[in-house]
Amino acid sequence: PPKDCLDTCMTAPLLAADEPSPVTVLREDGQSAIVLTADHAGRLIPRSLRQLGVPDHEMERHIAWDIGIEGVTRRLSALLDATAVLQTYSRLVIDCNRRPESPGLCPPTSDGIDVPANQGLAAEERQRRLDLLHRPYHDAVEAWIGRAQPEASGGALYLMDPLGNLMLRWPADAHPGKVRKDLSRLLWASRIG
């Protein structure tokens, strides 16, 4: 990692008081039983991490975020009057679509691009990102899914790609272990998890 980041990244607060929450919730009063999620909607980097040492032009690429998923999710949320939970920060900071123990949680490289601030990442910094970015997102997803009322409209959990293609669907009462098992299989098959 850059020397100036080594000196300040771990001592500065991860998020400054004026930086956005790690979670954006749309249509909190939505009437649909569907809850939408977007793990890679954002591409922000906390200022304390100094853009992770990644050049600006690389942050415009798919390595930083799922290009298009925020817009697709916002449109679907409006069309369906559905609550949506979006991650605000880039998957290069922490990938909310990975388990906490995953080696790719804070990727040292992505699509051949070095992420200097993630190389040799200290366990304390990894844990700090888990606590302040990853966990709040997953807590929000669980809370909103828990509030959904599946009997109202046959609610379900859907997994979509950034182009709006349906990848997986579970009934609203699906056991969380089943959903996790299916997601683990999908990530294994895609070679990203």
N, C-alpha and C positions, 0 to 999 in steps of 0.2 A: 504494500500500500504506500501511497505517497507519504513522505516524512511528515508534512504538515497535517495530514489526516491522522497519522499515528499519534501525534502529539495532542490533538484536540478531540478526535472523534469519540473516544471513550469517556472523556471528562465532561464534554458538553451534554446537555439534555438531548435525547434523540429528537424530540419534537419541541420546537419553540412554541410559546403560548399562542402565537398568531398563525401557526401552521394548521392546515385542515386535520380533522379527525381521520383516523385510519378507515372509518366506515362512513359510507353515504347511504342513507335509507330514503327511498322514494315512496311516495304514496303511503304514508303510515296509516292512513285511514281508508286504504283501498278496500273495496267490497269483494274482490275476488278471493277465492280460497287458494289461489295459486300464489306462491312466493318465488320470486326470481332471484337468482344470485349471479354475481359476476366476480370471480376471484381475481381476474387480471384486467379489470376495467381501468385502473389508474396507472399513471406513469410518473407520478411525482416522486421526488427523492427528498427526504428531509435535508434541510440546509446543513445540518451538522455533519452529514456524510459527504458533503462536497461533491455531489454527483457521482460518488463511488469511484471517481477517477476515469469515468467513461466519457468519451468525446460527445459533444452535443449531437452531431449527425447520427451517431449510433443510437441515441435515445429516441429517435424518430422511428426506428425499426421495430419489428415484431419482438425482438429480444427484450424490450422494456415493458411491453404490454400487449394485450390482444387487440390489435387495431380493429376498431369497429364494434367490439362487444359492448362498450358503454352506450353507444348510440342505439344499437339493437335492443338492449335491455331497457333503456329509457322509453323507446317507442312501444315496446311490448307492455311495459308497465302502464303507460297511458291508455293503450288500446284495450287492455284487459282489466283496467282499474285494479292492478295487482301491486302489492308491496314488492319492492326490489331492494336487495342489499348488495352494495358494490364496494369493493376494496379500492381505496384511494391511491395507495402507493404502489410503485413499480415492483414487479416480481423479481427484479434484480436486487432489491433491498431484502425482500423475503417473499418467497413464493407461497401464497396462501392455498395453493392447490396441491401442496405437498405435506406429508406428515412431519411432525417436529423432528423426528429422528432421520429424515431423509438427507443424504449427502448433498442433494441439490437444493436444499432449503434456501441457502444464501449462496447462489452459484458463483464460483471463482471465475468461470468462463461461461459464455452463452453464445452458441452458434459461432464458435471460433473467436469471439471477442473477449479479451481479458476484462475482468471486473476487479481492478486493483484493490479496492477497499475490502473485498470479500476473500482475497487470497490470504491464507494463514489466519483466518478470522478466529479471534479468541472466543472461547466458550462463553465468557461473560457477555460479549457483544451479541453473540448468537441468541443467548437467553434474553437479553434486553429487547431485541427485535421480536422475539416470540411473545414476550409479555406485553409489549406496547403496540404491536401491529397485527401479528398473526392471531393471537388469542382474542382480542376485541372483535375482530371480523367474525371468527367462528362462533363466539358467544352471541353476536347479533344474529347470525344465520339461525342458530339453534333457537333463540328466543322468538324470532318471527315465525319460523316453521311451527313452533309450539303453539303460537297464537292462531294459526290458520284453522279454519273450521271446515274440514273436508266435506262434511255433509251438505254444506251450503251449495256447492256446485261441482261435486265430484272431484275435489282438489287432488293435486298430485305434485310430485317433485320431478322437474324436468332438468336434464343436463343438455345444454346447447353449445355449439361451437360459435366462434365470432361471426360467422356468416348467417347465423340464425337457423342452422340445421339441427334438428332434434337428434341427440345421440342416445340418450337413455331416458326412461320414464319409470317412476315408481309410484304406487298408490300412496296417498297421503299417510296411511297408517303403516307403511313399510317399516320393518324393524331397522333401526339405525345400523346394526351389525350387517344386515343384508346390503344396505346401501353402500356401506364402507367396503364390503367384500367386492361388490360390483365395480366400484370406483378403483379399487386396487387392481383388479383384473384389467380394467381399461388402461390404467396407467402403465401396468406391466406390458400389455400388448403394444402400447404406443411407444414403449421404451423410454418414457420420461419419469417413471416412478418406480 
